Amino acid sequence: MLQQNDLPPFIHPSLVSSDPGNHDMEPLTNCMSLILMIRGGVRGNRKLFWRNVRQDCERLCAELNLDKWQVLAAMQALLIYIVVRLDEGETDYNNFDSLLLKTVIVGLHTLVRPGLDVVDIR
Protein backbone atom coordinates (compact mmCIF):
# COMPACT_ATOMS: atom_id res chain seq x y z
CA MET A 1 0.00 0.00 0.00
CA LEU A 2 2.84 2.41 0.80
CA GLN A 3 4.76 1.64 -2.38
CA GLN A 4 2.06 1.07 -4.99
CA ASN A 5 -0.86 3.21 -3.77
CA ASP A 6 -3.03 0.07 -3.67
CA LEU A 7 -5.66 -0.74 -1.11
CA PRO A 8 -5.28 -3.75 1.15
CA PRO A 9 -7.38 -6.72 -0.01
CA PHE A 10 -9.84 -6.32 2.88
CA ILE A 11 -11.00 -2.89 1.64
CA HIS A 12 -13.28 -2.62 -1.36
CA PRO A 13 -12.31 0.36 -3.58
CA SER A 14 -15.88 1.69 -3.56
CA LEU A 15 -15.56 2.41 0.16
CA VAL A 16 -12.85 5.03 -0.34
CA SER A 17 -13.88 6.38 -3.73
CA SER A 18 -17.45 7.19 -2.80
CA ASP A 19 -19.02 10.58 -2.04
CA PRO A 20 -16.50 12.84 -0.24
CA GLY A 21 -19.35 14.15 1.91
CA ASN A 22 -20.00 10.66 3.25
CA HIS A 23 -18.93 10.90 6.88
CA ASP A 24 -19.49 7.18 7.49
CA MET A 25 -16.11 6.39 5.94
CA GLU A 26 -14.28 9.26 7.64
CA PRO A 27 -11.95 7.06 9.77
CA LEU A 28 -10.85 5.18 6.65
CA THR A 29 -10.42 8.26 4.48
CA ASN A 30 -8.41 9.90 7.28
CA CYS A 31 -6.24 6.80 7.43
CA MET A 32 -5.65 6.85 3.68
CA SER A 33 -4.62 10.52 3.88
CA LEU A 34 -2.20 9.75 6.69
CA ILE A 35 -0.69 6.88 4.70
CA LEU A 36 -0.14 9.20 1.73
CA MET A 37 1.56 11.64 4.09
CA ILE A 38 4.13 9.12 5.32
CA ARG A 39 4.83 7.94 1.76
CA GLY A 40 6.51 11.28 1.12
CA GLY A 41 9.45 10.42 3.35
CA VAL A 42 9.70 13.95 4.76
CA ARG A 43 11.53 14.14 8.08
CA GLY A 44 9.04 14.26 10.95
CA ASN A 45 6.18 12.69 9.01
CA ARG A 46 6.22 9.49 11.08
CA LYS A 47 5.96 11.42 14.34
CA LEU A 48 3.03 13.45 12.98
CA PHE A 49 1.45 10.28 11.56
CA TRP A 50 1.49 8.55 14.94
CA ARG A 51 0.25 11.65 16.77
CA ASN A 52 -2.77 11.69 14.44
CA VAL A 53 -3.31 7.94 14.88
CA ARG A 54 -3.28 8.37 18.66
CA GLN A 55 -5.83 11.20 18.46
CA ASP A 56 -8.03 9.13 16.13
CA CYS A 57 -7.93 6.17 18.52
CA GLU A 58 -8.82 8.37 21.49
CA ARG A 59 -11.71 9.90 19.54
CA LEU A 60 -13.01 6.49 18.45
CA CYS A 61 -12.83 5.15 22.01
CA ALA A 62 -14.87 8.12 23.25
CA GLU A 63 -17.48 7.96 20.45
CA LEU A 64 -20.62 6.13 21.54
CA ASN A 65 -22.95 6.50 18.55
CA LEU A 66 -21.22 4.92 15.58
CA ASP A 67 -23.31 3.14 12.97
CA LYS A 68 -22.18 -0.12 11.34
CA TRP A 69 -20.50 1.66 8.40
CA GLN A 70 -18.54 3.96 10.68
CA VAL A 71 -17.43 0.96 12.75
CA LEU A 72 -16.39 -0.87 9.56
CA ALA A 73 -14.34 2.12 8.42
CA ALA A 74 -12.77 2.50 11.86
CA MET A 75 -11.87 -1.19 12.10
CA GLN A 76 -10.31 -1.18 8.63
CA ALA A 77 -8.28 1.92 9.50
CA LEU A 78 -7.16 0.27 12.75
CA LEU A 79 -6.00 -2.80 10.87
CA ILE A 80 -3.89 -0.60 8.62
CA TYR A 81 -2.42 1.25 11.60
CA ILE A 82 -1.56 -2.01 13.33
CA VAL A 83 0.14 -3.40 10.20
CA VAL A 84 2.17 -0.18 9.82
CA ARG A 85 3.09 -0.34 13.52
CA LEU A 86 4.21 -3.97 13.25
CA ASP A 87 6.19 -3.21 10.10
CA GLU A 88 8.17 -0.32 11.54
CA GLY A 89 8.72 -1.70 15.02
CA GLU A 90 8.57 0.19 18.29
CA THR A 91 9.72 3.80 18.34
CA ASP A 92 9.41 6.64 20.83
CA TYR A 93 6.33 8.02 19.07
CA ASN A 94 4.40 4.84 18.15
CA ASN A 95 4.60 3.09 21.51
CA PHE A 96 0.87 2.96 22.34
CA ASP A 97 -0.05 -0.61 21.44
CA SER A 98 -2.47 -0.83 24.35
CA LEU A 99 -4.48 2.11 22.96
CA LEU A 100 -4.60 0.49 19.50
CA LEU A 101 -5.86 -2.76 21.03
CA LYS A 102 -8.35 -0.94 23.27
CA THR A 103 -9.75 0.83 20.21
CA VAL A 104 -10.15 -2.51 18.40
CA ILE A 105 -11.99 -3.93 21.43
CA VAL A 106 -14.26 -0.88 21.63
CA GLY A 107 -15.03 -1.28 17.92
CA LEU A 108 -15.86 -4.96 18.37
CA HIS A 109 -18.12 -4.20 21.33
CA THR A 110 -19.87 -1.56 19.24
CA LEU A 111 -20.53 -4.14 16.52
CA VAL A 112 -22.23 -6.52 18.93
CA ARG A 113 -24.29 -3.99 20.87
CA PRO A 114 -28.02 -4.66 20.85
CA GLY A 115 -30.00 -2.83 18.21
CA LEU A 116 -27.16 -2.47 15.69
CA ASP A 117 -28.23 -3.97 12.39
CA VAL A 118 -25.39 -6.43 11.74
CA VAL A 119 -25.53 -9.25 9.21
CA ASP A 120 -25.89 -12.65 10.85
CA ILE A 121 -22.99 -14.78 9.61
CA ARG A 122 -24.26 -18.12 10.89
N, C-alpha and C positions, 0 to 999 in steps of 0.2 A: 504494500500500500504506500509506503514512503517513497519507494523508488519509481513505481510505475503509475501512480495516481489511480490505482484500481481499488475497488471496494473489496472488503473481505467477503468470502463466499456466504456468510450468514446474513448479509445485508442485500436486499433486493434494490437495484438501482432506482426504481420508482419511488422509494422512500426518501431519497435525498434529492431527487430531481423534480419533486412535486412543487406545488404552489409555495413561493417564498413566504407568503403570509400565514402559512400553516404552522401554528405554534405547537402542534402535537409532536412534531419531529425536532423541536428546538434543541434538545440535548444532543441529538445525533448531528445536526447541522453545526452546532457549536464545536463538537468533537472534530468534525471534518475540517473546519476552519483552523483549529489548533494544530491538526496534523500538517496542514499545508504550511503553517507558520514554521514548524520545526524542520520542514524539508529544506528551508532556505539556508540552513547552516550558519546563520548569523550568531555571533557570540552573545550569550545571554538568553537565546530563545528557549533553551531547555528549562531554565529557571522560571521564565515567564509561563511556559507551557504548564509546568507542574503547579505553579501558583493558581492558574486558572482551573486546572483539574481539581485541586483541593477545594476551591470555592464552589465549583459545580457539585462536588460530592456533598459538601455541607448544605448547599441549597436543596439538593434532592432528598437528603435525610430529613430536612425540616418540612418539606412539602407534604401535605396530607391529602390533597385532592387531585391526584393524577389519574387520568383515564388510562385505558389499556394501551392506547397508542403512545401516550407519553411514557408509560412504563417500558414499552418495547424499545422506544428510542433511547431511553436512559440506560437500559440494560445492554443494548448494543454498544453504546458509547463506553460504558464501563468495561465491557469485554476488550474493546480496543485499547483503553487506558491500561488495563492489566497486562495485555500483551506487550505494549510499549515498555511498561515498567519492568517486566521480566526480561525483555530483550536488552535493556540498557543497564540492568543491575542497580544496586542500591547506590544512591548519591546523597549528598547533604540535602538536596531540595526535593527528592522524590520519596523520602522515607516516611510514608504514611500508609503503609499496607493495611493497617487495621481500619482506617477510614474507608479505603477502597472496598474492603470486605464488608464492613458495616453497611455501606451504601448498596451493595449487591443484596444483602440480607433484607434491608428495608424494601428494596424493589421487589424481591420475591414475596415478602409478606403483603405488599400492596396488591400483587397479582392474585393472591388467594383470599383477599378480604371478601366477606359476604357482600353480595350485591353487584360486584364487578362482573360484567358480561365477558367471561373467558370461555374459549372453546374447550369442550370436554374432549380430552385426548384418549379416553378409554376405548 
